[in-house]
Amino acid sequence: AVVSTQSTGSVLCKLAYVWLELGDPLQAIKPAQSLIEQDTAPVHLRLLGCIYAAEANILMDKTYEATCCLSRDLVERIKHSSSTAHGELEGGEEDNSEITSTIILNSVALHCMKRDLNKAKRILVQHLSTLRDDEHPLQATMLLVYIELRQGNTENALSILKQQQCS
């Protein structure tokens, strides 16, 4: 039964990816949503379903729905339900934290697109505070620089870039 569940999750994940690659977000959203709702699927696949569903919604200009797909509440609910169902997180803790980080950074980028820079910065700073300095993804640094520049904080943006250059 576990193999069947993993196979179903893998198929749904691949279907969503293929539909996105084919440029059909309407078709991509169906398997992505099914994957998200499948409590027995591995957590890393369900989290990828969140990313694919968000991307499909963005392609259809549904930013609110995309934001919902990337919400911290949904991600935590997926992680909790999977850890409860399977006793521990599949895919390795490192893989899951990388996927979670990707979801959070995509959420920040989405808030930037919606010009909600204060919320984007708050989410990003909160996320970065949970990581060691040497774990900060380059994408996070660039998002922070972008937010600072858009808010007119040129000196802060330069300071961030200089700090990144030194690391």
N, C-alpha and C positions, 0 to 999 in steps of 0.2 A: 504494500500500500504506500510506503514511503517513496519507493522508486517511482510509482505511478504519479504521486503528487509532485515530485520533483520534475518528472517528465512533462506533466501538464504545465507547470510553472515555466519551465524552459521554453516550451512551445509558445505559450502566451507572450513571453518576453520577446522571443525572436519574431513573432508575428507583428508585435507593436513596432519593433525596430525596422522591420522590412517595410511596413506601411509608411513609416516616417521617411525612410530612404527613397521610397517611390513618390513621395510628395503628397500623400493622401492622409492628412491628419484626421479626417472624419473616420476612416477605417482603423487608424492606429489607436484611437481613443478606446475602442471597444475591448480589444485584448488587454490593453494597459489597465483599464478599470477593473476588468475581471481578475487580473493578476493581483491588483491592490486588495480586492475584496476576498481573495482566497487565503483564508487564515492558515491553511496547512502548507502553503507554498513556502519555500525558504525565504528568510527575511531579505537576503541580498537581492533576490529576484523581485520581491514586492517593492523594495526601495527603488529599483530600476524602473518598475512600473510607474512609480510616482514621477520620476524624471521624464519618462516617455509621455505620460499623460499631460504633464505640464507643458512639454514642448509642443504636443499636438494642440493644446488649448491656445498657446501663444500663436501658433501658425494660423489659428482660426480667429485671432484677435479677441480671445476670451481671457483677458488678463486676470479677472477675478477668479475664474475657475482654475487658472494656472496657479495662482497664489494658494488656493485651497489644496491643490495637489502637493505643494511644497511646504505646507504648514508644519510647524514643529509638533503640533498636537497629533497630526496624522502619522508623522514619522515615529513619534514615541509610542503611539498606539500599535503600530505595526511591529516595532521592536519588542514591545511588551507582550503582545499576543503570540508572537512567534517564540519568544523565550519561554512563555508559559506552556505553549503547546509542545515544544520539543525539549524542554529542560535547559537549553542553552541556545545561543545564537549560532546559526549555521553560517558557513562561508568564512568563518574566522572573524574574530573581533576587529582585527586590523582592516579587513575588507569592508566590514559594516561601517566602521568609523570613517573610512574614506568615502563611501557612498553617502553617508550622512553629511559629511563635509561638503560634498558636491551638491547635495540638495540644498543645504543652507546657502552656499554661494550662488546657486541659481536663483534662490529666493531673493537674495540681496540684489542681484542683477535685475530681477523682475521689478523690484521696488524702485530701482533706479530708472528703469524704463517708464514707470508710472509717475516719475518725478517726485516720489515720496522719499527724498534723500535722508531726512531725519530718521525715519524708520529703518531704512537700509543701513545707515551707519550704526544705529543702535543694535541691530541684529548682528552685523559684522563684528563690531567691537566685542559683543557678548560672546560670539563664537571664538574669536581670536583669544579671548581671555581664558578659554578652556584648553588652549594649545601651548606647548613650549615654543619659545621664539624660533627655534630651528625647525619647527613643524609648520610654520605659516606658509600656506601655498602661495605661489606667485600671483595666482588669480585674485586671492584675497587682498594682497598688497596693491595690485593694480586697481581693484574696485575701491579701496580706501583712498588711493590717490585721486581717482576720478571724482569721488564724492567730495573730497576736500576742494578740488578745483572748481567743481560746479557750485559749491557753497562760497566760493571766493576766498578760500583759505590757501593761497598760493604758498605761503611760507610753510604751513603744515605739510602740504603736498611735497615740497622740496625736501623737507626734513625726513619724511617717510622714505622717499627715494634714496636719499643719502644713507639712511640707516640700512636699507635693503642692499645697497651697493657694498657696504662694509661687511655684511654677513656672508 
